[in-house]
Amino acid sequence: MNRMVKDEQSGPPPIGIVKAVKRIIGSNNPPVRQVVGPINKALAFLKWILPDRAVIYIVSKLYA
């Protein structure tokens, strides 16, 4: 749990979110969901190719 709190408090600067929102607002056909950040993109990719149980196992090992 301490690692999760540390990751939340020392996360990337909000400028990445601002850039993504700006890009989405300016598009003609914005996506319903948008993944921002390299770690979140990697987890989304893993979730796309692996079964849910495997992703849950990986995330639990990350924060265990």
mmCIF file as gemmi writes it, N, C-alpha and C atoms, coordinates in Angstrom:
data_model
loop_
_atom_site.group_PDB
_atom_site.id
_atom_site.type_symbol
_atom_site.label_atom_id
_atom_site.label_alt_id
_atom_site.label_comp_id
_atom_site.label_asym_id
_atom_site.label_entity_id
_atom_site.label_seq_id
_atom_site.pdbx_PDB_ins_code
_atom_site.Cartn_x
_atom_site.Cartn_y
_atom_site.Cartn_z
_atom_site.occupancy
_atom_site.B_iso_or_equiv
_atom_site.pdbx_formal_charge
_atom_site.auth_seq_id
_atom_site.auth_asym_id
_atom_site.pdbx_PDB_model_num
ATOM 1 N N . MET Axp A 1 ? 0.827 -1.184 0 1 0 ? 1 A 1
ATOM 2 C CA . MET Axp A 1 ? 0 0 0 1 0 ? 1 A 1
ATOM 3 C C . MET Axp A 1 ? 0.874 1.251 0 1 0 ? 1 A 1
ATOM 4 N N . ASN Axp A 2 ? 2.024 1.202 0.677 1 0 ? 2 A 1
ATOM 5 C CA . ASN Axp A 2 ? 2.898 2.365 0.728 1 0 ? 2 A 1
ATOM 6 C C . ASN Axp A 2 ? 3.414 2.734 -0.656 1 0 ? 2 A 1
ATOM 7 N N . ARG Axp A 3 ? 3.708 1.732 -1.473 1 0 ? 3 A 1
ATOM 8 C CA . ARG Axp A 3 ? 4.212 2.014 -2.812 1 0 ? 3 A 1
ATOM 9 C C . ARG Axp A 3 ? 3.132 2.684 -3.666 1 0 ? 3 A 1
ATOM 10 N N . MET Axp A 4 ? 1.889 2.257 -3.5 1 0 ? 4 A 1
ATOM 11 C CA . MET Axp A 4 ? 0.798 2.867 -4.252 1 0 ? 4 A 1
ATOM 12 C C . MET Axp A 4 ? 0.633 4.333 -3.858 1 0 ? 4 A 1
ATOM 13 N N . VAL Axp A 5 ? 0.708 4.618 -2.571 1 0 ? 5 A 1
ATOM 14 C CA . VAL Axp A 5 ? 0.598 5.999 -2.092 1 0 ? 5 A 1
ATOM 15 C C . VAL Axp A 5 ? 1.765 6.826 -2.628 1 0 ? 5 A 1
ATOM 16 N N . LYS Axp A 6 ? 2.958 6.263 -2.603 1 0 ? 6 A 1
ATOM 17 C CA . LYS Axp A 6 ? 4.131 6.969 -3.113 1 0 ? 6 A 1
ATOM 18 C C . LYS Axp A 6 ? 3.986 7.264 -4.605 1 0 ? 6 A 1
ATOM 19 N N . ASP Axp A 7 ? 3.509 6.289 -5.378 1 0 ? 7 A 1
ATOM 20 C CA . ASP Axp A 7 ? 3.3 6.493 -6.809 1 0 ? 7 A 1
ATOM 21 C C . ASP Axp A 7 ? 2.262 7.573 -7.074 1 0 ? 7 A 1
ATOM 22 N N . GLU Axp A 8 ? 1.216 7.606 -6.268 1 0 ? 8 A 1
ATOM 23 C CA . GLU Axp A 8 ? 0.176 8.62 -6.448 1 0 ? 8 A 1
ATOM 24 C C . GLU Axp A 8 ? 0.7 10.021 -6.122 1 0 ? 8 A 1
ATOM 25 N N . GLN Axp A 9 ? 1.51 10.139 -5.084 1 0 ? 9 A 1
ATOM 26 C CA . GLN Axp A 9 ? 2.002 11.446 -4.663 1 0 ? 9 A 1
ATOM 27 C C . GLN Axp A 9 ? 3.135 11.958 -5.527 1 0 ? 9 A 1
ATOM 28 N N . SER Axp A 10 ? 3.925 11.082 -6.114 1 0 ? 10 A 1
ATOM 29 C CA . SER Axp A 10 ? 5.056 11.526 -6.923 1 0 ? 10 A 1
ATOM 30 C C . SER Axp A 10 ? 4.846 11.166 -8.393 1 0 ? 10 A 1
ATOM 31 N N . GLY Axp A 11 ? 3.628 11.309 -8.847 1 0 ? 11 A 1
ATOM 32 C CA . GLY Axp A 11 ? 3.29 10.978 -10.226 1 0 ? 11 A 1
ATOM 33 C C . GLY Axp A 11 ? 3.809 12.022 -11.197 1 0 ? 11 A 1
ATOM 34 N N . PRO Axp A 12 ? 3.541 11.809 -12.463 1 0 ? 12 A 1
ATOM 35 C CA . PRO Axp A 12 ? 4.002 12.758 -13.472 1 0 ? 12 A 1
ATOM 36 C C . PRO Axp A 12 ? 3.291 14.098 -13.329 1 0 ? 12 A 1
ATOM 37 N N . PRO Axp A 13 ? 3.877 15.147 -13.871 1 0 ? 13 A 1
ATOM 38 C CA . PRO Axp A 13 ? 3.231 16.46 -13.773 1 0 ? 13 A 1
ATOM 39 C C . PRO Axp A 13 ? 1.935 16.487 -14.586 1 0 ? 13 A 1
ATOM 40 N N . PRO Axp A 14 ? 1.003 17.339 -14.221 1 0 ? 14 A 1
ATOM 41 C CA . PRO Axp A 14 ? -0.296 17.367 -14.892 1 0 ? 14 A 1
ATOM 42 C C . PRO Axp A 14 ? -0.26 17.909 -16.323 1 0 ? 14 A 1
ATOM 43 N N . ILE Axp A 15 ? 0.884 18.351 -16.787 1 0 ? 15 A 1
ATOM 44 C CA . ILE Axp A 15 ? 0.96 18.902 -18.133 1 0 ? 15 A 1
ATOM 45 C C . ILE Axp A 15 ? 0.603 17.86 -19.195 1 0 ? 15 A 1
ATOM 46 N N . GLY Axp A 16 ? 0.898 16.594 -18.933 1 0 ? 16 A 1
ATOM 47 C CA . GLY Axp A 16 ? 0.533 15.529 -19.864 1 0 ? 16 A 1
ATOM 48 C C . GLY Axp A 16 ? -0.97 15.408 -20.019 1 0 ? 16 A 1
ATOM 49 N N . ILE Axp A 17 ? -1.695 15.535 -18.921 1 0 ? 17 A 1
ATOM 50 C CA . ILE Axp A 17 ? -3.157 15.485 -18.948 1 0 ? 17 A 1
ATOM 51 C C . ILE Axp A 17 ? -3.7 16.699 -19.69 1 0 ? 17 A 1
ATOM 52 N N . VAL Axp A 18 ? -3.105 17.853 -19.425 1 0 ? 18 A 1
ATOM 53 C CA . VAL Axp A 18 ? -3.555 19.085 -20.08 1 0 ? 18 A 1
ATOM 54 C C . VAL Axp A 18 ? -3.387 18.975 -21.597 1 0 ? 18 A 1
ATOM 55 N N . LYS Axp A 19 ? -2.256 18.449 -22.038 1 0 ? 19 A 1
ATOM 56 C CA . LYS Axp A 19 ? -2.019 18.288 -23.477 1 0 ? 19 A 1
ATOM 57 C C . LYS Axp A 19 ? -3.02 17.314 -24.1 1 0 ? 19 A 1
ATOM 58 N N . ALA Axp A 20 ? -3.307 16.227 -23.387 1 0 ? 20 A 1
ATOM 59 C CA . ALA Axp A 20 ? -4.257 15.249 -23.909 1 0 ? 20 A 1
ATOM 60 C C . ALA Axp A 20 ? -5.658 15.848 -23.998 1 0 ? 20 A 1
ATOM 61 N N . VAL Axp A 21 ? -6.071 16.591 -22.985 1 0 ? 21 A 1
ATOM 62 C CA . VAL Axp A 21 ? -7.396 17.214 -22.996 1 0 ? 21 A 1
ATOM 63 C C . VAL Axp A 21 ? -7.48 18.237 -24.125 1 0 ? 21 A 1
ATOM 64 N N . LYS Axp A 22 ? -6.429 19.001 -24.297 1 0 ? 22 A 1
ATOM 65 C CA . LYS Axp A 22 ? -6.406 20.009 -25.369 1 0 ? 22 A 1
ATOM 66 C C . LYS Axp A 22 ? -6.536 19.332 -26.742 1 0 ? 22 A 1
ATOM 67 N N . ARG Axp A 23 ? -5.817 18.238 -26.931 1 0 ? 23 A 1
ATOM 68 C CA . ARG Axp A 23 ? -5.88 17.506 -28.193 1 0 ? 23 A 1
ATOM 69 C C . ARG Axp A 23 ? -7.273 16.906 -28.415 1 0 ? 23 A 1
ATOM 70 N N . ILE Axp A 24 ? -7.891 16.385 -27.359 1 0 ? 24 A 1
ATOM 71 C CA . ILE Axp A 24 ? -9.219 15.785 -27.469 1 0 ? 24 A 1
ATOM 72 C C . ILE Axp A 24 ? -10.27 16.844 -27.777 1 0 ? 24 A 1
ATOM 73 N N . ILE Axp A 25 ? -10.17 17.983 -27.101 1 0 ? 25 A 1
ATOM 74 C CA . ILE Axp A 25 ? -11.144 19.055 -27.338 1 0 ? 25 A 1
ATOM 75 C C . ILE Axp A 25 ? -11.064 19.555 -28.773 1 0 ? 25 A 1
ATOM 76 N N . GLY Axp A 26 ? -9.861 19.597 -29.327 1 0 ? 26 A 1
ATOM 77 C CA . GLY Axp A 26 ? -9.677 20.096 -30.675 1 0 ? 26 A 1
ATOM 78 C C . GLY Axp A 26 ? -10.022 19.112 -31.779 1 0 ? 26 A 1
ATOM 79 N N . SER Axp A 27 ? -10.298 17.852 -31.436 1 0 ? 27 A 1
ATOM 80 C CA . SER Axp A 27 ? -10.57 16.857 -32.482 1 0 ? 27 A 1
ATOM 81 C C . SER Axp A 27 ? -12.052 16.864 -32.868 1 0 ? 27 A 1
ATOM 82 N N . ASN Axp A 28 ? -12.317 16.46 -34.095 1 0 ? 28 A 1
ATOM 83 C CA . ASN Axp A 28 ? -13.694 16.405 -34.59 1 0 ? 28 A 1
ATOM 84 C C . ASN Axp A 28 ? -14.461 15.218 -34.034 1 0 ? 28 A 1
ATOM 85 N N . ASN Axp A 29 ? -13.767 14.107 -33.807 1 0 ? 29 A 1
ATOM 86 C CA . ASN Axp A 29 ? -14.41 12.894 -33.328 1 0 ? 29 A 1
ATOM 87 C C . ASN Axp A 29 ? -13.63 12.386 -32.116 1 0 ? 29 A 1
ATOM 88 N N . PRO Axp A 30 ? -13.832 12.981 -30.935 1 0 ? 30 A 1
ATOM 89 C CA . PRO Axp A 30 ? -13.035 12.603 -29.774 1 0 ? 30 A 1
ATOM 90 C C . PRO Axp A 30 ? -13.361 11.198 -29.267 1 0 ? 30 A 1
ATOM 91 N N . PRO Axp A 31 ? -12.354 10.498 -28.738 1 0 ? 31 A 1
ATOM 92 C CA . PRO Axp A 31 ? -12.606 9.162 -28.179 1 0 ? 31 A 1
ATOM 93 C C . PRO Axp A 31 ? -13.374 9.257 -26.86 1 0 ? 31 A 1
ATOM 94 N N . VAL Axp A 32 ? -14.074 8.187 -26.527 1 0 ? 32 A 1
ATOM 95 C CA . VAL Axp A 32 ? -14.806 8.141 -25.263 1 0 ? 32 A 1
ATOM 96 C C . VAL Axp A 32 ? -13.827 8.051 -24.099 1 0 ? 32 A 1
ATOM 97 N N . ARG Axp A 33 ? -12.764 7.266 -24.287 1 0 ? 33 A 1
ATOM 98 C CA . ARG Axp A 33 ? -11.728 7.111 -23.265 1 0 ? 33 A 1
ATOM 99 C C . ARG Axp A 33 ? -10.369 7.368 -23.893 1 0 ? 33 A 1
ATOM 100 N N . GLN Axp A 34 ? -9.479 7.932 -23.112 1 0 ? 34 A 1
ATOM 101 C CA . GLN Axp A 34 ? -8.129 8.198 -23.589 1 0 ? 34 A 1
ATOM 102 C C . GLN Axp A 34 ? -7.145 7.827 -22.486 1 0 ? 34 A 1
ATOM 103 N N . VAL Axp A 35 ? -6.185 6.982 -22.791 1 0 ? 35 A 1
ATOM 104 C CA . VAL Axp A 35 ? -5.162 6.578 -21.829 1 0 ? 35 A 1
ATOM 105 C C . VAL Axp A 35 ? -4.006 7.555 -21.95 1 0 ? 35 A 1
ATOM 106 N N . VAL Axp A 36 ? -3.571 8.087 -20.81 1 0 ? 36 A 1
ATOM 107 C CA . VAL Axp A 36 ? -2.495 9.082 -20.795 1 0 ? 36 A 1
ATOM 108 C C . VAL Axp A 36 ? -1.369 8.575 -19.906 1 0 ? 36 A 1
ATOM 109 N N . GLY Axp A 37 ? -0.158 8.684 -20.384 1 0 ? 37 A 1
ATOM 110 C CA . GLY Axp A 37 ? 1.02 8.3 -19.611 1 0 ? 37 A 1
ATOM 111 C C . GLY Axp A 37 ? 1.563 6.959 -20.039 1 0 ? 37 A 1
ATOM 112 N N . PRO Axp A 38 ? 2.889 6.812 -19.987 1 0 ? 38 A 1
ATOM 113 C CA . PRO Axp A 38 ? 3.51 5.575 -20.478 1 0 ? 38 A 1
ATOM 114 C C . PRO Axp A 38 ? 3.156 4.338 -19.654 1 0 ? 38 A 1
ATOM 115 N N . ILE Axp A 39 ? 3.063 4.473 -18.353 1 0 ? 39 A 1
ATOM 116 C CA . ILE Axp A 39 ? 2.738 3.311 -17.522 1 0 ? 39 A 1
ATOM 117 C C . ILE Axp A 39 ? 1.295 2.875 -17.76 1 0 ? 39 A 1
ATOM 118 N N . ASN Axp A 40 ? 0.398 3.836 -17.832 1 0 ? 40 A 1
ATOM 119 C CA . ASN Axp A 40 ? -1.003 3.504 -18.083 1 0 ? 40 A 1
ATOM 120 C C . ASN Axp A 40 ? -1.188 2.913 -19.477 1 0 ? 40 A 1
ATOM 121 N N . LYS Axp A 41 ? -0.432 3.404 -20.451 1 0 ? 41 A 1
ATOM 122 C CA . LYS Axp A 41 ? -0.523 2.842 -21.8 1 0 ? 41 A 1
ATOM 123 C C . LYS Axp A 41 ? -0.015 1.407 -21.823 1 0 ? 41 A 1
ATOM 124 N N . ALA Axp A 42 ? 1.052 1.143 -21.075 1 0 ? 42 A 1
ATOM 125 C CA . ALA Axp A 42 ? 1.575 -0.221 -21.002 1 0 ? 42 A 1
ATOM 126 C C . ALA Axp A 42 ? 0.561 -1.155 -20.342 1 0 ? 42 A 1
ATOM 127 N N . LEU Axp A 43 ? -0.075 -0.698 -19.269 1 0 ? 43 A 1
ATOM 128 C CA . LEU Axp A 43 ? -1.083 -1.526 -18.6 1 0 ? 43 A 1
ATOM 129 C C . LEU Axp A 43 ? -2.303 -1.744 -19.495 1 0 ? 43 A 1
ATOM 130 N N . ALA Axp A 44 ? -2.698 -0.723 -20.24 1 0 ? 44 A 1
ATOM 131 C CA . ALA Axp A 44 ? -3.829 -0.885 -21.159 1 0 ? 44 A 1
ATOM 132 C C . ALA Axp A 44 ? -3.49 -1.89 -22.252 1 0 ? 44 A 1
ATOM 133 N N . PHE Axp A 45 ? -2.251 -1.863 -22.732 1 0 ? 45 A 1
ATOM 134 C CA . PHE Axp A 45 ? -1.835 -2.824 -23.746 1 0 ? 45 A 1
ATOM 135 C C . PHE Axp A 45 ? -1.84 -4.24 -23.174 1 0 ? 45 A 1
ATOM 136 N N . LEU Axp A 46 ? -1.303 -4.402 -21.96 1 0 ? 46 A 1
ATOM 137 C CA . LEU Axp A 46 ? -1.316 -5.72 -21.325 1 0 ? 46 A 1
ATOM 138 C C . LEU Axp A 46 ? -2.742 -6.222 -21.134 1 0 ? 46 A 1
ATOM 139 N N . LYS Axp A 47 ? -3.629 -5.316 -20.748 1 0 ? 47 A 1
ATOM 140 C CA . LYS Axp A 47 ? -5.019 -5.712 -20.548 1 0 ? 47 A 1
ATOM 141 C C . LYS Axp A 47 ? -5.664 -6.13 -21.868 1 0 ? 47 A 1
ATOM 142 N N . TRP Axp A 48 ? -5.182 -5.561 -22.952 1 0 ? 48 A 1
ATOM 143 C CA . TRP Axp A 48 ? -5.719 -5.885 -24.274 1 0 ? 48 A 1
ATOM 144 C C . TRP Axp A 48 ? -5.277 -7.278 -24.72 1 0 ? 48 A 1
ATOM 145 N N . ILE Axp A 49 ? -4.021 -7.679 -24.37 1 0 ? 49 A 1
ATOM 146 C CA . ILE Axp A 49 ? -3.506 -8.943 -24.879 1 0 ? 49 A 1
ATOM 147 C C . ILE Axp A 49 ? -3.563 -10.091 -23.87 1 0 ? 49 A 1
ATOM 148 N N . LEU Axp A 50 ? -3.67 -9.78 -22.594 1 0 ? 50 A 1
ATOM 149 C CA . LEU Axp A 50 ? -3.665 -10.822 -21.561 1 0 ? 50 A 1
ATOM 150 C C . LEU Axp A 50 ? -5.044 -10.991 -20.939 1 0 ? 50 A 1
ATOM 151 N N . PRO Axp A 51 ? -5.305 -12.159 -20.357 1 0 ? 51 A 1
ATOM 152 C CA . PRO Axp A 51 ? -6.552 -12.337 -19.618 1 0 ? 51 A 1
ATOM 153 C C . PRO Axp A 51 ? -6.581 -11.452 -18.367 1 0 ? 51 A 1
ATOM 154 N N . ASP Axp A 52 ? -7.766 -11.168 -17.894 1 0 ? 52 A 1
ATOM 155 C CA . ASP Axp A 52 ? -7.928 -10.293 -16.731 1 0 ? 52 A 1
ATOM 156 C C . ASP Axp A 52 ? -7.163 -10.786 -15.511 1 0 ? 52 A 1
ATOM 157 N N . ARG Axp A 53 ? -7.18 -12.088 -15.278 1 0 ? 53 A 1
ATOM 158 C CA . ARG Axp A 53 ? -6.498 -12.634 -14.098 1 0 ? 53 A 1
ATOM 159 C C . ARG Axp A 53 ? -4.999 -12.376 -14.149 1 0 ? 53 A 1
ATOM 160 N N . ALA Axp A 54 ? -4.415 -12.443 -15.341 1 0 ? 54 A 1
ATOM 161 C CA . ALA Axp A 54 ? -2.978 -12.181 -15.478 1 0 ? 54 A 1
ATOM 162 C C . ALA Axp A 54 ? -2.663 -10.718 -15.195 1 0 ? 54 A 1
ATOM 163 N N . VAL Axp A 55 ? -3.497 -9.828 -15.683 1 0 ? 55 A 1
ATOM 164 C CA . VAL Axp A 55 ? -3.282 -8.391 -15.439 1 0 ? 55 A 1
ATOM 165 C C . VAL Axp A 55 ? -3.432 -8.084 -13.952 1 0 ? 55 A 1
ATOM 166 N N . ILE Axp A 56 ? -4.432 -8.659 -13.324 1 0 ? 56 A 1
ATOM 167 C CA . ILE Axp A 56 ? -4.625 -8.453 -11.879 1 0 ? 56 A 1
ATOM 168 C C . ILE Axp A 56 ? -3.419 -8.975 -11.108 1 0 ? 56 A 1
ATOM 169 N N . TYR Axp A 57 ? -2.885 -10.111 -11.511 1 0 ? 57 A 1
ATOM 170 C CA . TYR Axp A 57 ? -1.698 -10.666 -10.862 1 0 ? 57 A 1
ATOM 171 C C . TYR Axp A 57 ? -0.504 -9.718 -11.009 1 0 ? 57 A 1
ATOM 172 N N . ILE Axp A 58 ? -0.292 -9.197 -12.204 1 0 ? 58 A 1
ATOM 173 C CA . ILE Axp A 58 ? 0.838 -8.294 -12.447 1 0 ? 58 A 1
ATOM 174 C C . ILE Axp A 58 ? 0.704 -7.026 -11.615 1 0 ? 58 A 1
ATOM 175 N N . VAL Axp A 59 ? -0.489 -6.431 -11.597 1 0 ? 59 A 1
ATOM 176 C CA . VAL Axp A 59 ? -0.678 -5.207 -10.844 1 0 ? 59 A 1
ATOM 177 C C . VAL Axp A 59 ? -0.544 -5.484 -9.343 1 0 ? 59 A 1
ATOM 178 N N . SER Axp A 60 ? -1.023 -6.628 -8.884 1 0 ? 60 A 1
ATOM 179 C CA . SER Axp A 60 ? -0.883 -6.942 -7.453 1 0 ? 60 A 1
ATOM 180 C C . SER Axp A 60 ? 0.584 -7.141 -7.075 1 0 ? 60 A 1
ATOM 181 N N . LYS Axp A 61 ? 1.386 -7.691 -7.976 1 0 ? 61 A 1
ATOM 182 C CA . LYS Axp A 61 ? 2.821 -7.852 -7.699 1 0 ? 61 A 1
ATOM 183 C C . LYS Axp A 61 ? 3.535 -6.502 -7.739 1 0 ? 61 A 1
ATOM 184 N N . LEU Axp A 62 ? 3.066 -5.609 -8.583 1 0 ? 62 A 1
ATOM 185 C CA . LEU Axp A 62 ? 3.649 -4.265 -8.644 1 0 ? 62 A 1
ATOM 186 C C . LEU Axp A 62 ? 3.474 -3.523 -7.33 1 0 ? 62 A 1
ATOM 187 N N . TYR Axp A 63 ? 2.295 -3.64 -6.741 1 0 ? 63 A 1
ATOM 188 C CA . TYR Axp A 63 ? 1.972 -2.878 -5.538 1 0 ? 63 A 1
ATOM 189 C C . TYR Axp A 63 ? 1.982 -3.706 -4.264 1 0 ? 63 A 1
ATOM 190 N N . ALA Axp A 64 ? 2.468 -4.927 -4.317 1 0 ? 64 A 1
ATOM 191 C CA . ALA Axp A 64 ? 2.483 -5.771 -3.113 1 0 ? 64 A 1
ATOM 192 C C . ALA Axp A 64 ? 3.664 -5.45 -2.228 1 0 ? 64 A 1
